[in-house]
Amino acid sequence: MNNLLKDDFYEYVNGDWMKSAVIPADKPATGGFQDLVDGIDQLLMTEFKDMLADKSKIPQGKMTDAIAYYELAKDYDLRNKLGAEPIQPLLAKIRDLKDYEDLNQQLVDWVLDGFPLPFTLTVDQDMKNTQQNVLFAYPADTILPDKTYYEKEHPQGSELLEVFANMTIAVLEEMGHDQKEAKKITQDALAFDRLIVPFVRSSEENADYSKNYNPRSFTEFCAYAPVLDLKDLVENLVNATPETIIVTEPDYFDALNNLLTEDNFTLLQNWLYIQTALGYTNLLSEKLRQLGSTYSRQLSGAPSAMPQEKAAFYLANGRFSQVVGRFYGTKYFGEKAKQDVEHMVQTMIGIYQDRLEKNDWLSKETRTKAITKLNKLGIQVGYPETIPAFYNKFDTISKADGGTLVANSRKFSRIVREDNFSRYGKSADRNEWEMSAATVNAYYHPFKNIIVFPAAILQAPFYSLEQSTSANYGGIGAVIAHEISHAFDNNGAKFDEYGNMNNWWSAADLNHFEKLSSKMIAEFDGIEFAGGKVNGTLTVSENIADAGGVSCALAAAKKEDDVSLEDFFTNWAKIWRTKAREQYQQLLLAIDVHAPAKLRANIQLQNIPEFFETYGIKAGDGMYKAPENRVHIW
């Protein structure tokens, strides 16, 4: 048997593809997921072009406004003519701020209009009472992708800050500032960014999202920044006086008063200024669009910005995501595929229930509660029956009627913010999707205890009626089981069948689970990859879900009459095939909760006894792992 198969199964399956695969100039990577994204993009771009050329092809409903917005987005002649003019009133508003009191006088509209602040407010489900929506407060984002990038020994931090600074200066000059002025604004903004860094969490620290639940009384919250009228702001945004606000990072908010001093006002003002200037570059002239993407391209390693036509499509698709997703789902997602995938989901749930019932380390009480959670799991496949009502307010004002891309974008963004704040104190909708049906992905929502599989991921290599049943189980089957596993990973295990953060484990069971989780951390931690090292703690939840996913999908495949373990393992490796730029891989190592694709493919197979049996892998082979070192949780 091929030695490569026994030494590096991922390379054995994907090696020929890796040699010939070409990463698009505007992309950081290509591969299984990315190839499907490219295919969906091309399909929908063709649809958009056809509808724009022949308006009679536009289906009834909000796709009319999506196409009108797309028409504005691709009118680069108008965008180039306008330059930075559409956002000059916004920049002037920030430039004219005299002090904190001046900001207070316009604070409510400031937030609703999308101007930045050194914190963010949003309404979401109460993690301990998920039937109700409450107000959350988040810290500001840092300029670099993670606080670890600011450490002196970080190999990229200083270079990235230089790229960011040069980009910002160039953008400000294009917007009418002289170089001296542009440099001063940028330096002040970078100085304020530095003040933020010590008090925010790293990606690793945020990987445990139960740490985000820190209720504070409304009085306590308002005291975080006495220079801002937070009481008036919150009461006007949610039309109520909250008893509590959930503060995601207390250390940051404890420091906020010391950040918002009179001495720091100019630094803050210029930080607000560049956040706004850079945030709109993708809606302005071609020169500003190109300049504004310089830093993100440095992060990802992509040599080119997205082509104009594709960029215009992305703007329209992003703004009208659920509208476009429903159009895609109803036109391209077949009933046969829906039934097939739903059958797989039910099979996988049955496998999980059987494993839980036979589990030898959970107590009876914890096991019963785990099965209860599994049986309450909501399943959503294809596309949602309805989309959020705020889309009904998305009325695009065309160029003929004096509309511009920026004006429409700002109007729609305000509608979305108003809708979010209006949900305060109301019941959460378990059936509302948080992802377009045209998205190549899937998710488990711990607060709702649901799994969602958008239509776009239900394609080869993940799923196809042309593939064997075993291949489909190695693809979408493993993805389905992966999402189910999130209900029982180190994060999901903290939430009950209703999505409430609630410890339903006995102390002994939880201790045993944490020991198993630590083994999964150790299995990945410190592996050298792309010039960096894998962080086992950052990636543990996804690795637990991968382990449960491939193991349970394999068990389901073995129940079918036409089982082929070779098809199963081969397609498992195939769905993870990825060719990525090194800069992008290094970025993901720092901030992504997923391990590198190659390791996800190979290491999880090393935990599966049937893999060794199928291919005759023995001690001395690169893919071999001794039984005592294999990690099994679910």
N, C-alpha and C positions, 0 to 999 in steps of 0.2 A: 504494500500500500504506500502511496505517496508520502515521503518523509515530511514534506511541508504541511500536509494535513495533520500529522501527529505533533508537529512542532509549533505551528501557528495557524490555527484553523481559519481565522479571519483572513489572513493573507492567502491561504489556499482557495477560499471561496471568492475573494474580491481582488486578488493580485492583478489579473489581466485587466480588470476594469480600472484599477488604480493607475496602471501604466498609461492608459489611453484617455482617462477622464481629464477634462479641461475645466478649470474653475473660471466661470464668467468674470470679466474684468470688473464688474460692479458688485461682485459677491465675495464674501470671505471664505466660502466653502461650496462644495457640491457633493451630491450623494443621494441616498435613499429618500430621506425627507425632502431635501432641497430639490431633487429632480421632480418630485411631485408638485412642489410649490411652483417651479418653473412651468410645468405643464398646465396647472390651473391658471397661472398668470397669462400664459399665451391664449388659452381658451377664452378667458373672460375679456382680455384685451381685444380679441377679435370680435366678441359680442358687443363690446362698447363701441368699437369703430363702426360696426354694421348699424347699430342703433343710431349713432350720431349721423351717419350718412342717410339713413332712412328712418325717420322718426316714427313711422307707422309700425316698426318692429319693436318699439318699446312697449313692454307689457304695462297694463294698468297699474296705478299705484305710484309709489315713491321712486321707482326706477327712473321716471321722467326727471325728477329733480337730481338724481344721481348723475344722469347723463348730462344735464345742464351744468352741473358742477364740474364734471369732467371736461366739458367744452371750455369752461373758463380756465381750468388747470392747464390745458394743452395750448392755450392761446399765448404762446411765448412772445409774440409781437407786442401784445398789450402789456404783458408782464415786464418786458424789457423797456417799453415806453414809460411805464409808471415807475420803474426802479424801486427805490425805497420809499417813495411818496406815500403809499397806503399806510405805513406804520409811523410816519413822522409825528402825527398827533399823539400816538402812544408814547414815543420816546420823549416828546416834549412834556407830557404829563409827569413822567418820572424826573426829568431834568429840572422841572419847576418846583419840585418838593422843597419846602423850606426847612421843615423839621418833622418830628414824629406827630405833633398835633395836626399839622397840615395833612399828613397821611391819614390820621384818624377821621378827619372830616369826610373822607371818601372811601373808607375802608370796606364797606359792604359791597359797593359797586366794583371796587378794586378787585375783590376776590371773584365776584360773579363774572367780571370781564376777563378773568384769566391772567391778571397781572401777578407776578411772583411775590412771595413773601418768604421769610426764613423758616416757614413751617407750612404744612398743608392740612386742611380740614376736609374730611369726607365722611359720608354716611355709609355705614355697612352694618352687617348683622352683629348683634351682641354675641360674643363667643361663648357666653355662659347662659344666654337665653336667645337662641337663634331665631325664634319666632318674631323678635322685635329688632328694629333698626335703631342704631345709636350713632353718636358722633365720635369719630376717631381723629386724633391729631398726630401727624407724622413730622419728622425733622426734614430740613432741607437736604437736597442731594449735594454731594461733593462733586467737584469738577472731574477729578480722576475717578475711575470706576469703582474703587474700593479704598478704604482708608489705609490698607497695607501698602498701596502704591506711594504713599507719602513718606514711608520709611527710608532713611538715608541709603540703606543697602539695596533698595529695590532697583533692578536693572533698567527699568523703563520710566520710572516716575518723573524724573527731572526732564527727560527728553519729551515726554508727552505734554508736560506743562509748557514747555517752550513752543511746541507745535500749537497748543491751544492759544497761547498768548499771541503768536504771530498771526494765526487765523483771525482772532478777535480784532486785532489792530487793523488788519486788512479789511475786514467787514465794516468796521466803524469808519474807516477812511472812505470806503465806497458809499457809505451812508451820509457823507458830508463833513466828517470831522478831519481836522488836519492831524498830521502824524503825532505831534506833541500831545494834543488833546486825547487822541486815541490811546496812546501809551499810558497816559495818566489814568484814564478810566479803567483800562485793563489791569494795570498794577493795583489799583484800589480793589477791584473785584477779586483778584487773586489773593489779596491780603485778607479780605473778609472770608473767602473760602478757607484759608489757612486757620482762621479763628474757629471755624465750624468743626474741623477735622478731629480734634481730640475728644469730642463729645458724642460722635456718632458711632454706631456699631459697624463691625466688619460683616462681610457676607457670611462668614462662618458663624458669627454670633447670631445673625438673623435667620440662620437655617432652622432653628427651633422657633416656629412662629407662635407658640404659646407664650413666649416671652414678650410678645407685643401687647398682651392683655394686662394693662396697668390702670385700673379705674382711679380717677381723681375727682374730687368734688368740683363743682363748677367754680366755687370760690378759690380753691387751690389752683385750678387751671388759669383763672383770670390773673392770679398773682404772679404767674410765670413771667409776664412782661408788662409791668405797670405803665410803661410809656405808650402802650397800645390799649385801646378801649376794647378788649377782648369780649367783655360782657355784652356790649352793644352789638359787636360784630356777630357773635354766635346767636344771640336772640333774634336778630334780624334775618340771619341766614336760615335758621330752622323754624322760625316763627314760634318759639317756645323757650322756656328757661330750663335747660337740662339740669338734672340732679348731679349727673356725673358725665365725664368725658373720658374716653379711653385713650391714654397716652402711650404710644408705642415704644418710645425710648425716653424714659424718665431722666436719665443723665443729661440728655441734650436739653430738655425743657428746664431742668434745674439750672442749667448754665445760660439760658436764653436772656435773662435779665442783664447778665454781664456782657453779653454780645451786643445788646441793643442799648449802647450808651451814647451820650452826646458826641463823644470823641469818635465813635465808630459810625456816626450817621452818614458821613460822606462815603465811607467804604461800602456801607450797605446800599446806599443810593446807586453807586456805580455797579455794584453786584446786581441789583435789580435791573439796571440799564442793559448790561450785556446779556442777562438772561432773556430779556425781551427781544433785543436786537437779533440774537442768534436763533431764538425760537421761531422767528418768522422767515428766516432766509429761504426755506423750502417753498415759500409761497410767493416769492418776489422774482426779481430778474434772474436770467440764466447765470449771470456772473456771480450774483449773491448766492444762488443755489449751489454753484460749484464751490465757492469759497466756504460756505457754511458747512459743507460736508467734509472739510479737510481733516478735522480732528477725528471724526468717527471712522474715516478711511484709514487714518494712521493706526487707530486701535485695531481695526479688523484686517489690515493689510491689503484691502481692495485698492487697486491702482486707479480705478475710474469711478466717477459718480454714476448713478443710475442714468440710463439714456432718457432723454426728455419725455418721449411718449410713455415709457414705462413709469416714470416718476409721476406723470399726470394721472395715470391709472391708479397708482398707489395712493395718491391723495384722495381720489374719489372713492376708491374701495375702502380706504381707512375711515373716511368720514361717514359713509353709508354702509358700513360693514355688514350689519344684520340684514339690511335691505338686499344687498348683493348676495349675501349668503343664502337667503331664502329663495331668491331667483335661481341660484345655482342648484340648490337642493331639489326644488320642485321640477327643474328641467332635466337634471342629469342623474339623480339618485333613484334607482329602480326599486320596486317593491320586493323583487326577488332577493336583491342584496340586503335589504332591510331585514327581511325574514331570516335570511341566512345568518346575519350577524347577531340578531336577537336570540337565535337558537344557540349560537356560540356563547353568548353572555350567560344564558340560563344554564348551559352545560358547565361553564366555568364556576358559576355560583354553586352548582351542585357539587363540584369537585372541592371547592372551599369548605362547604358545609361538612362533607364527608371527612375532610382532613381535620377540621375543628373537632368533630365528634370523636375522632380517633386520636386526637392530640394527647401525648403522654406527659406533657410538662405543665399544662394548664389545669388549675383546679376546676371542679365541676361548676362552681358558681361563675367563675370568669369565662369558662367555655360557653356556658348558657348565654351569658350576656353578649359574647362575641357572635354567636349564631343569631341572636336577636338583631344585632346591628347589621349583619349580613342580609337578613331577611327584610330589613327596612330599606335596603339600598335601592335608590331610584335609578332607573335606566333610561337614557335618552339617546336615540340613534338617528342619524341622518340630518334632520333640521327641525327647528322648533315649530310648533303650531302657530304661535304668534311671536311678534317681535316687540320690543319696548315701545310704548305709546309715544314717547317723545319724538320718534321719527316722523310722526304725523305733522309735526310743526316745522319740519325741514323743507321750507319753500325756497328754492334757489331763485335769486334775482339774477336774471340773465344780463349779458353784456348790453343787449339792445335796450334793456330797462335801466341801465346805469349800474349794474352790479359788477363787483370785482371779486376776485378769488379771496382776498383778505377779508373783505366785508362779510361775505357769506360765511367764511370759516369762523370769524369771530361771533357772528350771530348764532351759528349752530353750536359752538362751544358753550356759549352762555345758556342756551336751552338745556344742554346736557347737565351743566352745573346746577341750574335751577331745579331740574328734575331730581338730581341726586339729593339735594338738601330738602326737597319736599317729601322725601321718603322717611325723614326722621320721625321716630315714634310709631311708624306704621308696620304692619306685618310684612315680613319678607316673602318674596315669591319664589318658591322652590323650583318652579318650572322655567324661570327666566334663564336663558343661556348667556354665558359670559364670553362666548366665542362664536364667530361666524361659521356657518355651515361650510363655507369655502376655505376653511383653515385646515391645513395638514397637521393635525395634532389631536389630542384627546386629553381629558382631565378628570380628576376626582376632586369634588368640592367637599372639604371636611365639615363646613358649617351647614351644608345641606344634605350630606351623606348621599350624594348622587355621582354617577359616572356618565360622562358625555362623550359620544363618538361622532364628530361631525362627518358629513358625507364625504368631504374631500380626502380623508385619510383612507377611505374604503376603496382603495385602488391597489393594483400590483405595484410593488412586490408585497405589500401588506395583505391585500385581499384581491382575489380575482376568481370568477367562475371558471376561468381557464386553468387555474392552478389546482394541484391536488389538495384534498382536504387537509392532509398533514402539513403541506406548505402554508396553507392559510392559517392553521393553528400556530405554526412557527412565526407567522407574521402578525396579522391582526389579533389572533388568539392570544399571543403573548402580550400584546398591547392591552387587550381587554383585561387579562389577568393581572397585568401590571397595575392598571388603574384600580381594580378591586383591592389589590395588595396595599394600596395607599391608605385604605381604611384601617389597616393594621400595621402601618410602618411606625417609626418612632414619633412622628407627628400625629398621624391619624389615630393612633391608639389612645390619644389623650381626649378624643371626642366620642360621645355616645351615639346611639342609633338616631337621635334627633339632631345631631350635629353640635350638641352642646359640649363645651369643654368640661369634662366630668370624669374623674378617675373611677372607672368601673373595674379596675384590676385589684386583686388581692395583693398585699405587700410582697408576698413570696413570688407570685407570678410575675409581677412587674420587675422585681429584682432579676429573675431568670431571663426575662425578655431583654432587659438592659445589658445583661452579660452576652446574650446572643448578638445584640446590636453592636457591642464593642468588638466582637469577632469580625463582623462585617466591616466596621471601620478599619480594623487592622489589615483586613484582606486587601484593601485598596490604598491605604495611607502610605505616602512616601514613594509610590511607584514613579519612576522618572519617565517623563513624557514631554516631548516638544520643548526641551530646554527648561522644564519646570518639574514640579512634583504634584501628584494628586493629593488633595486634602480629603482624607477619609471621613472626617467629621462633617465637612460641608456637603458631601455627596451621599451620606449614609441613607437618607430616606429613599432616594431614588434607587440606590443599590439594593435595599431591602425589597423594594417594589419589583425591580428587575428579577431578583432571585425568586420571589413568589410567582412572578409572571411566567417565566420560562418553565418552572417546575410544574405549575398547575396546568399550563397550556399543553405540556407534554403528556400529562396524565389524561387530559381530555382527548388528545389525538390518539392515544392508545386505546380509547374506547371505540373508535371508529373501525369499521370492517376493513377499510382500505389503508390502514396505517402504514406509513413509510417514515421511519425515524431519520433516514438520510435526508428526505425532503424537509422534514421538520427542522433539523439542525442547520441544514444549508440555508434555508430561508431566514432562520433566526440571524445567522451571520450576515446575510445579504441585506436585510433591512437596515443594518447599522453601517453599511459601507459609506465612508466619508473621506473626502479629500479636502483638506483645509489649509489655509495659510498659517504659517507658524505664529504670527502675531495674534491671530484670532484664537488659536489653540491656547496660547499663553493667557489671553484675556479670560477665556472660559475656565481655565484652571483656577483663576482667582475668584471668579464671581458666580460660576454656574453650579447649580446643585446636582447636575448630572456629571458622571464620570465621562472621560473621552470614549467615543463610540467604539473604538477597537477594543478597549478594555471591557466595556459593557458586553460585547459579543463573546470574547474569549474567557474572561474570568468566570462569568456565570455558568458557562458550559463546564468549567472545571469543578463545579459543585454538583454536577448531575451524574450519577452512576451510569445511567444508560448511554451517556456520551462515550464513556470509556469502553463500554461493552460493544457498542455499535462499530467503532473503528479500531478496536483492539489496541487501545492506547495503554502503554505500560510504563513503569518506572524507567526514567532515562529519556523519555519523550518530552519535548518541550511543553506539551499540553497536559502532562500528567500532574496530578496533585494527590498526595496521599490522603486516604479516607479520613484520617483524624484531623486533617487541615481543611477539609471541605466545610463550608458554612451552610447550614440548613435552619431556617426559621419557620416558614410556613410550607 
